[in-house]
């Protein structure tokens, strides 16, 4: 009986800590996105840097750097990340005999791209004016938010959460945090440098990624417990 009570107390402590993390991530992400969206509508705050940054990318254009940025942007394209997500989730489920988190991984990426598509239609923000460094023929959708940046951010955030929760060591947390930050910055910079997006587009995407991460943690925390209880109940019958 004592062991059971200790287990219940431990679970409550975990839920309490995760609730705080979920609330903080959701609040930060939503506040960041809404503040940037408001700035874009009013053309103030961070949006005031959009035009100067575009002017800088045009004036400092370098063919070699542009080639590297195109490789990065192609690797982070929605179709590329979708193939990676489905393939890695399938291998993960097969190797680990765990279908819950691979499915949640696919859900997170699907939610990211649906959210991006809906907001693009709603905001209908035009991309930066076509320049010599902008492959305008490839940019046929609206600009806000950046689907590439949102996709890589959600992918890295979600994988960081899964792997750090599985083995929460300081070394692992630091490595995943560094890899996530570098990955997001590289993709975001590639989208700006090639002229596909404004600074506010990619920054708003990071805000949305925090919101989706909060949803993923909430679903993983509560839905998985419900599923396990149902499975246990069925096995006991």
ZAKE-160533 format. One line per field, with one value per atom (N, C-alpha, C): atom name; x, y, z; residue number from 1; residue in three letters. Coordinates in pm, whole numbers. Example, Ala and Ser with C-alpha at 12.3 -4.5 7.8 and 13.67 -1.06 7.14 Angstrom:
<recs>
name: [N;CA;C;N;CA;C] $
xx: [1319;1230;1320;1285;1367;1290] $
yy: [-569;-450;-330;-225;-106;3] $
zz: [780;780;780;708;714;787] $
resi: [1;1;1;2;2;2] $
resn: [Ala;Ala;Ala;Ser;Ser;Ser] $
</recs>
This chain:
<recs>
name: [N;CA;C;N;CA;C;N;CA;C;N;CA;C;N;CA;C;N;CA;C;N;CA;C;N;CA;C;N;CA;C;N;CA;C;N;CA;C;N;CA;C;N;CA;C;N;CA;C;N;CA;C;N;CA;C;N;CA;C;N;CA;C;N;CA;C;N;CA;C;N;CA;C;N;CA;C;N;CA;C;N;CA;C;N;CA;C;N;CA;C;N;CA;C;N;CA;C;N;CA;C;N;CA;C;N;CA;C;N;CA;C;N;CA;C;N;CA;C;N;CA;C;N;CA;C;N;CA;C;N;CA;C;N;CA;C;N;CA;C;N;CA;C;N;CA;C;N;CA;C;N;CA;C;N;CA;C;N;CA;C;N;CA;C;N;CA;C;N;CA;C;N;CA;C;N;CA;C;N;CA;C;N;CA;C;N;CA;C;N;CA;C;N;CA;C;N;CA;C;N;CA;C;N;CA;C;N;CA;C;N;CA;C;N;CA;C;N;CA;C;N;CA;C;N;CA;C;N;CA;C;N;CA;C;N;CA;C;N;CA;C;N;CA;C;N;CA;C;N;CA;C;N;CA;C;N;CA;C;N;CA;C;N;CA;C;N;CA;C;N;CA;C;N;CA;C;N;CA;C;N;CA;C;N;CA;C;N;CA;C;N;CA;C;N;CA;C;N;CA;C;N;CA;C;N;CA;C;N;CA;C;N;CA;C;N;CA;C;N;CA;C;N;CA;C;N;CA;C;N;CA;C;N;CA;C;N;CA;C;N;CA;C;N;CA;C;N;CA;C;N;CA;C;N;CA;C;N;CA;C;N;CA;C;N;CA;C;N;CA;C;N;CA;C;N;CA;C;N;CA;C;N;CA;C;N;CA;C;N;CA;C;N;CA;C;N;CA;C;N;CA;C;N;CA;C;N;CA;C;N;CA;C;N;CA;C;N;CA;C;N;CA;C;N;CA;C;N;CA;C;N;CA;C;N;CA;C;N;CA;C;N;CA;C;N;CA;C;N;CA;C;N;CA;C;N;CA;C;N;CA;C;N;CA;C;N;CA;C;N;CA;C;N;CA;C;N;CA;C;N;CA;C;N;CA;C;N;CA;C;N;CA;C;N;CA;C;N;CA;C;N;CA;C;N;CA;C;N;CA;C;N;CA;C;N;CA;C;N;CA;C;N;CA;C;N;CA;C;N;CA;C;N;CA;C;N;CA;C;N;CA;C;N;CA;C;N;CA;C;N;CA;C;N;CA;C;N;CA;C;N;CA;C;N;CA;C;N;CA;C;N;CA;C;N;CA;C;N;CA;C;N;CA;C;N;CA;C;N;CA;C;N;CA;C;N;CA;C;N;CA;C;N;CA;C;N;CA;C;N;CA;C;N;CA;C;N;CA;C;N;CA;C;N;CA;C;N;CA;C;N;CA;C;N;CA;C;N;CA;C;N;CA;C;N;CA;C;N;CA;C;N;CA;C;N;CA;C;N;CA;C;N;CA;C;N;CA;C;N;CA;C;N;CA;C;N;CA;C;N;CA;C;N;CA;C;N;CA;C;N;CA;C;N;CA;C;N;CA;C;N;CA;C;N;CA;C;N;CA;C;N;CA;C;N;CA;C;N;CA;C;N;CA;C;N;CA;C;N;CA;C;N;CA;C;N;CA;C;N;CA;C;N;CA;C;N;CA;C;N;CA;C;N;CA;C;N;CA;C;N;CA;C;N;CA;C;N;CA;C;N;CA;C;N;CA;C;N;CA;C;N;CA;C;N;CA;C;N;CA;C;N;CA;C;N;CA;C;N;CA;C;N;CA;C;N;CA;C;N;CA;C;N;CA;C;N;CA;C;N;CA;C;N;CA;C;N;CA;C] $
xx: [84;0;88;195;286;351;387;448;352;227;124;107;99;83;202;322;443;442;393;385;287;172;71;126;197;257;360;440;542;478;371;301;241;186;128;235;352;462;505;511;548;445;316;209;216;243;249;361;478;592;563;507;478;370;274;171;232;330;398;473;545;620;526;416;318;263;226;168;270;396;498;526;542;569;455;332;215;203;223;210;317;442;552;530;495;474;361;248;132;159;223;254;350;450;546;479;396;327;233;151;52;118;227;295;357;412;470;361;252;140;86;73;26;127;256;357;356;329;320;201;89;-29;-7;66;90;222;302;435;522;530;611;681;756;832;928;925;1019;999;876;847;924;966;1042;1181;1224;1353;1342;1222;1203;1271;1237;1291;1442;1497;1643;1718;1662;1730;1727;1616;1608;1709;1721;1818;1960;1987;2120;2148;2050;2072;2100;2036;2059;2199;2238;2368;2485;2462;2571;2561;2485;2463;2595;2610;2729;2684;2724;2678;2709;2826;2863;2774;2754;2668;2524;2482;2346;2327;2429;2421;2406;2483;2473;2333;2282;2150;2040;2059;1961;1959;2076;2083;2008;2033;1967;1816;1775;1631;1563;1634;1578;1566;1664;1660;1549;1509;1404;1268;1257;1129;1023;896;790;787;807;804;920;1038;1155;1135;1089;1068;953;853;741;789;872;927;1013;1097;1181;1096;990;904;838;777;707;805;920;1018;1077;1118;1178;1075;950;846;819;820;797;911;1035;1151;1149;1118;1111;1009;890;783;823;889;929;1042;1143;1258;1226;1150;1124;992;913;780;696;713;642;570;438;362;311;314;256;335;461;539;572;598;612;485;369;242;228;268;261;357;469;566;503;437;369;257;184;76;130;243;302;338;401;442;321;221;97;29;22;-39;37;170;252;219;213;191;47;-48;-187;-201;-140;-145;-82;33;101;15;-46;-127;-249;-315;-435;-400;-293;-255;-210;-140;-98;-221;-324;-446;-514;-517;-584;-513;-381;-305;-279;-259;-236;-125;-17;94;184;215;299;444;514;657;737;864;948;950;968;971;1081;1051;1147;1274;1387;1517;1603;1728;1817;1844;1832;1861;1735;1621;1496;1452;1439;1387;1234;1182;1040;947;994;906;874;961;940;856;836;761;621;531;397;293;328;232;259;176;195;313;347;473;464;355;345;258;312;449;534;658;747;724;676;651;779;887;1015;1063;1058;1105;1016;886;794;817;836;856;980;1093;1218;1213;1148;1139;1055;941;856;926;992;1064;1171;1254;1362;1310;1209;1151;1094;1019;952;1053;1151;1253;1335;1365;1438;1360;1231;1145;1144;1122;1115;1245;1357;1484;1534;1504;1548;1463;1334;1247;1286;1324;1362;1487;1581;1705;1749;1691;1712;1846;1953;2083;2116;2196;2234;2305;2395;2470;2376;2278;2184;2098;2050;1967;2044;2170;2253;2277;2311;2339;2216;2102;1979;1937;1954;1920;2008;2137;2230;2197;2174;2142;2012;1914;1785;1800;1872;1893;1968;2073;2152;2068;1992;1908;1805;1737;1634;1695;1806;1872;1918;1977;2025;1910;1802;1688;1624;1604;1544;1629;1761;1851;1849;1841;1837;1713;1602;1476;1483;1549;1564;1667;1779;1888;1848;1769;1725;1608;1558;1452;1312;1295;1162;1075;1140;1064;1121;1033;1073;1120;1192;1236;1118;1011;893;826;837;778;842;976;1047;1037;1035;1025;888;784;649;638;710;707;763;866;923;821;747;641;536;495;397;453;583;647;642;659;648;507;407;268;243;292;272;348;467;542;462;401;319;204;143;33;84;200;259;286;344;374;245;143;14;-49;-50;-108;-29;104;187;169;150;136;3;-105;-238;-301;-285;-346;-277;-145;-73;-115;-138;-185;-322;-409;-545;-540;-453;-440;-389;-289;-235;-339;-419;-524;-628;-665;-761;-705;-577;-514;-507;-471;-462;-599;-701;-837;-884;-849;-888;-815;-688;-610;-656;-713;-757;-894;-963;-1096;-1085] $
yy: [-121;0;126;121;235;263;155;169;231;192;246;395;434;576;658;599;668;685;582;589;698;703;805;945;961;1091;1132;1035;1063;1106;1036;1070;1211;1244;1377;1485;1455;1551;1573;1465;1475;1557;1527;1600;1748;1778;1917;1992;1929;1994;2011;1909;1917;2020;2033;2135;2274;2298;2428;2449;2346;2355;2378;2304;2318;2461;2512;2647;2753;2738;2836;2833;2713;2701;2757;2723;2770;2922;2976;3121;3197;3150;3216;3210;3091;3074;3158;3156;3233;3382;3427;3570;3616;3533;3568;3577;3478;3478;3598;3621;3729;3866;3884;4013;4041;3937;3954;3977;3904;3922;4065;4115;4253;4352;4324;4412;4414;4299;4291;4373;4363;4438;4589;4629;4772;4821;4726;4758;4831;4768;4824;4712;4747;4652;4572;4440;4358;4373;4404;4420;4537;4630;4744;4702;4580;4530;4445;4417;4331;4389;4512;4575;4596;4647;4663;4531;4424;4295;4242;4264;4224;4303;4431;4514;4465;4420;4367;4239;4150;4024;4050;4153;4186;4243;4333;4399;4306;4206;4116;3979;3971;3843;3779;3651;3575;3443;3413;3291;3162;3155;3034;3013;3122;3114;3083;3141;3116;2968;2905;2763;2679;2714;2643;2661;2784;2812;2736;2718;2642;2496;2442;2303;2290;2383;2380;2394;2486;2509;2391;2322;2203;2088;2073;1967;1988;2114;2144;2167;2135;2153;2061;2102;2020;1876;1858;1723;1640;1702;1631;1591;1685;1656;1558;1562;1468;1325;1308;1176;1126;1217;1181;1141;1219;1192;1056;1028;900;783;799;691;663;769;750;700;745;698;549;506;364;278;322;247;247;363;377;280;276;189;42;8;-131;-174;-88;-125;-126;-27;-13;-76;-122;-178;-78;49;158;239;235;303;440;464;588;712;717;837;855;749;770;830;784;839;985;1015;1153;1243;1189;1262;1300;1204;1230;1332;1318;1413;1555;1572;1705;1770;1693;1748;1780;1693;1718;1845;1860;1979;2105;2094;2209;2255;2163;2202;2246;2186;2231;2372;2396;2528;2633;2600;2692;2726;2623;2645;2733;2707;2783;2929;2952;3090;3165;3098;3163;3215;3132;3172;3288;3281;3383;3518;3517;3643;3695;3602;3638;3743;3725;3819;3786;3887;3866;3844;3767;3744;3869;3873;3987;4004;4127;4156;4074;4018;3935;4012;3949;4008;3904;3940;3845;3722;3736;3623;3545;3587;3519;3434;3304;3216;3226;3334;3367;3262;3190;3092;2976;2956;2847;2890;3020;3072;3110;3015;3039;3059;3033;3049;3180;3208;3329;3315;3425;3433;3401;3439;3433;3318;3224;3211;3129;3102;3020;2872;2800;2657;2578;2617;2549;2564;2687;2712;2644;2650;2586;2435;2378;2234;2187;2253;2210;2236;2346;2377;2272;2235;2134;1999;1965;1838;1829;1933;1931;1945;2030;2043;1908;1843;1718;1607;1592;1489;1518;1646;1682;1642;1667;1631;1479;1405;1259;1199;1239;1179;1227;1351;1402;1346;1324;1263;1116;1050;909;890;985;976;1118;1175;1316;1345;1348;1386;1528;1598;1735;1741;1646;1640;1628;1537;1516;1639;1701;1821;1933;1954;2059;2032;1908;1872;1890;1845;1859;2005;2081;2224;2297;2265;2329;2291;2161;2114;2176;2187;2246;2393;2467;2610;2631;2553;2567;2532;2423;2381;2486;2541;2642;2769;2813;2935;2919;2804;2781;2784;2716;2712;2850;2916;3050;3146;3141;3230;3199;3071;3035;3091;3090;3141;3293;3361;3506;3540;3470;3504;3481;3378;3350;3438;3518;3613;3557;3438;3378;3433;3480;3522;3646;3713;3823;3768;3851;3812;3775;3850;3824;3691;3647;3519;3404;3403;3292;3300;3421;3436;3392;3427;3385;3233;3170;3024;2959;3019;2966;2975;3085;3099;2989;2963;2856;2719;2700;2573;2548;2655;2642;2600;2656;2621;2474;2429;2290;2196;2236;2154;2139;2248;2242;2143;2144;2051;1907;1885;1751;1698;1781;1738;1709;1793;1772;1640;1616;1492;1372;1382;1271;1242;1347;1331;1269;1318;1276;1166;1175;1073;938;938;812;742;821;763;701;771;720;592;588;470;351;375;267;214;304;260;175;215;139;3;1;-125;-220;-164;-243;-298;-213;-255;-369;-361;-466;-596;-586;-705;-776;-699;-756;-823;-797;-857;-1001] $
zz: [0;0;0;78;86;-48;-119;-251;-351;-341;-432;-408;-280;-248;-294;-280;-325;-477;-548;-694;-737;-671;-702;-678;-565;-532;-638;-681;-784;-914;-953;-1076;-1068;-950;-931;-942;-886;-894;-1039;-1116;-1258;-1333;-1308;-1374;-1339;-1211;-1167;-1238;-1247;-1314;-1463;-1523;-1667;-1696;-1606;-1625;-1631;-1545;-1544;-1675;-1719;-1845;-1963;-1966;-2074;-2078;-1960;-1953;-1997;-1955;-1991;-2141;-2197;-2341;-2424;-2384;-2459;-2451;-2331;-2312;-2390;-2380;-2452;-2602;-2651;-2795;-2849;-2778;-2825;-2818;-2709;-2695;-2804;-2835;-2939;-3075;-3105;-3235;-3248;-3146;-3154;-3159;-3084;-3086;-3223;-3284;-3418;-3521;-3509;-3602;-3594;-3470;-3452;-3511;-3491;-3548;-3699;-3758;-3905;-3955;-3885;-3925;-3914;-3811;-3787;-3846;-3898;-3952;-3849;-3731;-3624;-3548;-3444;-3363;-3451;-3442;-3518;-3669;-3711;-3853;-3915;-3831;-3883;-3933;-3897;-3941;-4069;-4112;-4230;-4354;-4387;-4508;-4502;-4390;-4381;-4395;-4338;-4348;-4491;-4560;-4701;-4784;-4754;-4826;-4801;-4678;-4647;-4724;-4733;-4805;-4953;-5009;-5150;-5169;-5079;-5094;-5064;-4980;-4940;-5007;-5116;-5184;-5229;-5194;-5232;-5295;-5418;-5487;-5411;-5351;-5277;-5155;-5080;-4963;-5004;-5115;-5165;-5199;-5256;-5289;-5163;-5060;-4932;-4872;-4880;-4826;-4902;-5032;-5110;-5069;-5039;-4992;-4859;-4769;-4638;-4653;-4739;-4755;-4823;-4913;-4977;-4878;-4790;-4690;-4587;-4569;-4471;-4535;-4663;-4733;-4672;-4673;-4616;-4669;-4799;-4855;-4801;-4788;-4736;-4591;-4509;-4368;-4347;-4436;-4425;-4451;-4554;-4584;-4468;-4415;-4300;-4180;-4154;-4038;-4049;-4164;-4182;-4178;-4243;-4245;-4108;-4038;-3906;-3805;-3818;-3726;-3746;-3873;-3903;-3846;-3867;-3815;-3663;-3604;-3459;-3400;-3459;-3409;-3422;-3532;-3556;-3463;-3447;-3366;-3217;-3171;-3028;-2983;-3080;-3050;-2970;-3007;-2940;-3048;-3049;-3152;-3107;-2976;-2925;-2966;-2930;-2959;-3107;-3184;-3329;-3391;-3343;-3393;-3351;-3229;-3179;-3257;-3298;-3380;-3514;-3577;-3705;-3684;-3574;-3542;-3529;-3461;-3440;-3573;-3662;-3791;-3878;-3873;-3949;-3900;-3768;-3709;-3751;-3755;-3793;-3935;-4029;-4168;-4195;-4125;-4139;-4082;-3965;-3903;-3994;-4051;-4142;-4262;-4322;-4442;-4412;-4297;-4262;-4234;-4160;-4126;-4251;-4342;-4468;-4544;-4552;-4623;-4551;-4418;-4338;-4348;-4339;-4339;-4480;-4574;-4716;-4732;-4660;-4668;-4788;-4865;-4983;-4941;-5022;-4997;-5035;-4995;-5035;-5187;-5233;-5375;-5443;-5559;-5630;-5661;-5633;-5662;-5732;-5760;-5824;-5739;-5604;-5518;-5482;-5531;-5500;-5618;-5598;-5701;-5696;-5749;-5729;-5790;-5892;-5953;-5858;-5754;-5660;-5541;-5525;-5410;-5454;-5449;-5502;-5392;-5267;-5159;-5085;-4986;-4907;-4811;-4747;-4674;-4524;-4460;-4313;-4266;-4186;-4137;-4234;-4194;-4276;-4248;-4349;-4331;-4307;-4375;-4355;-4211;-4160;-4025;-3922;-3942;-3849;-3849;-3968;-3977;-3905;-3930;-3865;-3716;-3675;-3531;-3458;-3514;-3451;-3451;-3560;-3567;-3458;-3447;-3350;-3206;-3185;-3052;-3004;-3093;-3056;-3029;-3118;-3096;-2971;-2946;-2824;-2701;-2701;-2589;-2568;-2674;-2663;-2608;-2666;-2629;-2492;-2458;-2327;-2214;-2240;-2139;-2118;-2226;-2217;-2132;-2143;-2065;-2029;-1924;-1889;-1821;-1899;-1844;-1889;-1811;-1844;-1979;-2001;-2127;-2246;-2234;-2345;-2369;-2263;-2276;-2345;-2303;-2363;-2511;-2545;-2684;-2773;-2725;-2803;-2815;-2707;-2711;-2812;-2813;-2907;-3050;-3073;-3208;-3259;-3170;-3207;-3244;-3162;-3189;-3320;-3343;-3466;-3588;-3578;-3690;-3728;-3628;-3654;-3713;-3656;-3705;-3849;-3882;-4019;-4120;-4088;-4180;-4192;-4079;-4081;-4163;-4141;-4215;-4364;-4399;-4541;-4610;-4540;-4598;-4617;-4522;-4534;-4641;-4640;-4733;-4878;-4903;-5040;-5082;-4988;-5021;-5020;-4961;-4958;-4845;-4737;-4619;-4554;-4478;-4393;-4259;-4183;-4049;-3961;-3972;-3888;-3922;-4047;-4086;-4009;-4008;-3944;-3792;-3737;-3592;-3542;-3617;-3579;-3582;-3674;-3684;-3558;-3501;-3377;-3264;-3260;-3160;-3174;-3297;-3321;-3282;-3305;-3270;-3120;-3040;-2894;-2855;-2921;-2892;-2924;-3039;-3079;-2985;-2942;-2846;-2716;-2671;-2549;-2567;-2685;-2714;-2713;-2774;-2779;-2638;-2552;-2415;-2339;-2360;-2292;-2336;-2465;-2518;-2468;-2472;-2428;-2280;-2202;-2056;-2018;-2076;-2032;-2117;-2247;-2334;-2315;-2298;-2281;-2153;-2049;-1921;-1940;-2011;-2037;-2117;-2219;-2303;-2222;-2138;-2056;-1958;-1901;-1809;-1881;-2002;-2080;-2116;-2156;-2193;-2073;-1958;-1835;-1798;-1813;-1781;-1870;-1999;-2093;-2064;-2027;-1998;-1872;-1778;-1653;-1664;-1774;-1791;-1839] $
resi: [1;1;1;2;2;2;3;3;3;4;4;4;5;5;5;6;6;6;7;7;7;8;8;8;9;9;9;10;10;10;11;11;11;12;12;12;13;13;13;14;14;14;15;15;15;16;16;16;17;17;17;18;18;18;19;19;19;20;20;20;21;21;21;22;22;22;23;23;23;24;24;24;25;25;25;26;26;26;27;27;27;28;28;28;29;29;29;30;30;30;31;31;31;32;32;32;33;33;33;34;34;34;35;35;35;36;36;36;37;37;37;38;38;38;39;39;39;40;40;40;41;41;41;42;42;42;43;43;43;44;44;44;45;45;45;46;46;46;47;47;47;48;48;48;49;49;49;50;50;50;51;51;51;52;52;52;53;53;53;54;54;54;55;55;55;56;56;56;57;57;57;58;58;58;59;59;59;60;60;60;61;61;61;62;62;62;63;63;63;64;64;64;65;65;65;66;66;66;67;67;67;68;68;68;69;69;69;70;70;70;71;71;71;72;72;72;73;73;73;74;74;74;75;75;75;76;76;76;77;77;77;78;78;78;79;79;79;80;80;80;81;81;81;82;82;82;83;83;83;84;84;84;85;85;85;86;86;86;87;87;87;88;88;88;89;89;89;90;90;90;91;91;91;92;92;92;93;93;93;94;94;94;95;95;95;96;96;96;97;97;97;98;98;98;99;99;99;100;100;100;101;101;101;102;102;102;103;103;103;104;104;104;105;105;105;106;106;106;107;107;107;108;108;108;109;109;109;110;110;110;111;111;111;112;112;112;113;113;113;114;114;114;115;115;115;116;116;116;117;117;117;118;118;118;119;119;119;120;120;120;121;121;121;122;122;122;123;123;123;124;124;124;125;125;125;126;126;126;127;127;127;128;128;128;129;129;129;130;130;130;131;131;131;132;132;132;133;133;133;134;134;134;135;135;135;136;136;136;137;137;137;138;138;138;139;139;139;140;140;140;141;141;141;142;142;142;143;143;143;144;144;144;145;145;145;146;146;146;147;147;147;148;148;148;149;149;149;150;150;150;151;151;151;152;152;152;153;153;153;154;154;154;155;155;155;156;156;156;157;157;157;158;158;158;159;159;159;160;160;160;161;161;161;162;162;162;163;163;163;164;164;164;165;165;165;166;166;166;167;167;167;168;168;168;169;169;169;170;170;170;171;171;171;172;172;172;173;173;173;174;174;174;175;175;175;176;176;176;177;177;177;178;178;178;179;179;179;180;180;180;181;181;181;182;182;182;183;183;183;184;184;184;185;185;185;186;186;186;187;187;187;188;188;188;189;189;189;190;190;190;191;191;191;192;192;192;193;193;193;194;194;194;195;195;195;196;196;196;197;197;197;198;198;198;199;199;199;200;200;200;201;201;201;202;202;202;203;203;203;204;204;204;205;205;205;206;206;206;207;207;207;208;208;208;209;209;209;210;210;210;211;211;211;212;212;212;213;213;213;214;214;214;215;215;215;216;216;216;217;217;217;218;218;218;219;219;219;220;220;220;221;221;221;222;222;222;223;223;223;224;224;224;225;225;225;226;226;226;227;227;227;228;228;228;229;229;229;230;230;230;231;231;231;232;232;232;233;233;233;234;234;234;235;235;235;236;236;236;237;237;237] $
resn: [Unk;Unk;Unk;Unk;Unk;Unk;Unk;Unk;Unk;Unk;Unk;Unk;Unk;Unk;Unk;Unk;Unk;Unk;Unk;Unk;Unk;Unk;Unk;Unk;Unk;Unk;Unk;Unk;Unk;Unk;Unk;Unk;Unk;Unk;Unk;Unk;Unk;Unk;Unk;Unk;Unk;Unk;Unk;Unk;Unk;Unk;Unk;Unk;Unk;Unk;Unk;Unk;Unk;Unk;Unk;Unk;Unk;Unk;Unk;Unk;Unk;Unk;Unk;Unk;Unk;Unk;Unk;Unk;Unk;Unk;Unk;Unk;Unk;Unk;Unk;Unk;Unk;Unk;Unk;Unk;Unk;Unk;Unk;Unk;Unk;Unk;Unk;Unk;Unk;Unk;Unk;Unk;Unk;Unk;Unk;Unk;Unk;Unk;Unk;Unk;Unk;Unk;Unk;Unk;Unk;Unk;Unk;Unk;Unk;Unk;Unk;Unk;Unk;Unk;Unk;Unk;Unk;Unk;Unk;Unk;Unk;Unk;Unk;Unk;Unk;Unk;Unk;Unk;Unk;Unk;Unk;Unk;Unk;Unk;Unk;Unk;Unk;Unk;Unk;Unk;Unk;Unk;Unk;Unk;Unk;Unk;Unk;Unk;Unk;Unk;Unk;Unk;Unk;Unk;Unk;Unk;Unk;Unk;Unk;Unk;Unk;Unk;Unk;Unk;Unk;Unk;Unk;Unk;Unk;Unk;Unk;Unk;Unk;Unk;Unk;Unk;Unk;Unk;Unk;Unk;Unk;Unk;Unk;Unk;Unk;Unk;Unk;Unk;Unk;Unk;Unk;Unk;Unk;Unk;Unk;Unk;Unk;Unk;Unk;Unk;Unk;Unk;Unk;Unk;Unk;Unk;Unk;Unk;Unk;Unk;Unk;Unk;Unk;Unk;Unk;Unk;Unk;Unk;Unk;Unk;Unk;Unk;Unk;Unk;Unk;Unk;Unk;Unk;Unk;Unk;Unk;Unk;Unk;Unk;Unk;Unk;Unk;Unk;Unk;Unk;Unk;Unk;Unk;Unk;Unk;Unk;Unk;Unk;Unk;Unk;Unk;Unk;Unk;Unk;Unk;Unk;Unk;Unk;Unk;Unk;Unk;Unk;Unk;Unk;Unk;Unk;Unk;Unk;Unk;Unk;Unk;Unk;Unk;Unk;Unk;Unk;Unk;Unk;Unk;Unk;Unk;Unk;Unk;Unk;Unk;Unk;Unk;Unk;Unk;Unk;Unk;Unk;Unk;Unk;Unk;Unk;Unk;Unk;Unk;Unk;Unk;Unk;Unk;Unk;Unk;Unk;Unk;Unk;Unk;Unk;Unk;Unk;Unk;Unk;Unk;Unk;Unk;Unk;Unk;Unk;Unk;Unk;Unk;Unk;Unk;Unk;Unk;Unk;Unk;Unk;Unk;Unk;Unk;Unk;Unk;Unk;Unk;Unk;Unk;Unk;Unk;Unk;Unk;Unk;Unk;Unk;Unk;Unk;Unk;Unk;Unk;Unk;Unk;Unk;Unk;Unk;Unk;Unk;Unk;Unk;Unk;Unk;Unk;Unk;Unk;Unk;Unk;Unk;Unk;Unk;Unk;Unk;Unk;Unk;Unk;Unk;Unk;Unk;Unk;Unk;Unk;Unk;Unk;Unk;Unk;Unk;Unk;Unk;Unk;Unk;Unk;Unk;Unk;Unk;Unk;Unk;Unk;Unk;Unk;Unk;Unk;Unk;Unk;Unk;Unk;Unk;Unk;Unk;Unk;Unk;Unk;Unk;Unk;Unk;Unk;Unk;Unk;Unk;Unk;Unk;Unk;Unk;Unk;Unk;Unk;Unk;Unk;Unk;Unk;Unk;Unk;Unk;Unk;Unk;Unk;Unk;Unk;Unk;Unk;Unk;Unk;Unk;Unk;Unk;Unk;Unk;Unk;Unk;Unk;Unk;Unk;Unk;Unk;Unk;Unk;Unk;Unk;Unk;Unk;Unk;Unk;Unk;Unk;Unk;Unk;Unk;Unk;Unk;Unk;Unk;Unk;Unk;Unk;Unk;Unk;Unk;Unk;Unk;Unk;Unk;Unk;Unk;Unk;Unk;Unk;Unk;Unk;Unk;Unk;Unk;Unk;Unk;Unk;Unk;Unk;Unk;Unk;Unk;Unk;Unk;Unk;Unk;Unk;Unk;Unk;Unk;Unk;Unk;Unk;Unk;Unk;Unk;Unk;Unk;Unk;Unk;Unk;Unk;Unk;Unk;Unk;Unk;Unk;Unk;Unk;Unk;Unk;Unk;Unk;Unk;Unk;Unk;Unk;Unk;Unk;Unk;Unk;Unk;Unk;Unk;Unk;Unk;Unk;Unk;Unk;Unk;Unk;Unk;Unk;Unk;Unk;Unk;Unk;Unk;Unk;Unk;Unk;Unk;Unk;Unk;Unk;Unk;Unk;Unk;Unk;Unk;Unk;Unk;Unk;Unk;Unk;Unk;Unk;Unk;Unk;Unk;Unk;Unk;Unk;Unk;Unk;Unk;Unk;Unk;Unk;Unk;Unk;Unk;Unk;Unk;Unk;Unk;Unk;Unk;Unk;Unk;Unk;Unk;Unk;Unk;Unk;Unk;Unk;Unk;Unk;Unk;Unk;Unk;Unk;Unk;Unk;Unk;Unk;Unk;Unk;Unk;Unk;Unk;Unk;Unk;Unk;Unk;Unk;Unk;Unk;Unk;Unk;Unk;Unk;Unk;Unk;Unk;Unk;Unk;Unk;Unk;Unk;Unk;Unk;Unk;Unk;Unk;Unk;Unk;Unk;Unk;Unk;Unk;Unk;Unk;Unk;Unk;Unk;Unk;Unk;Unk;Unk;Unk;Unk;Unk;Unk;Unk;Unk;Unk;Unk;Unk;Unk;Unk;Unk;Unk;Unk;Unk;Unk;Unk;Unk;Unk;Unk;Unk;Unk;Unk;Unk;Unk;Unk;Unk;Unk;Unk;Unk;Unk;Unk;Unk;Unk;Unk;Unk;Unk;Unk;Unk;Unk;Unk;Unk;Unk;Unk;Unk;Unk;Unk;Unk;Unk;Unk;Unk;Unk;Unk;Unk] $
</recs>
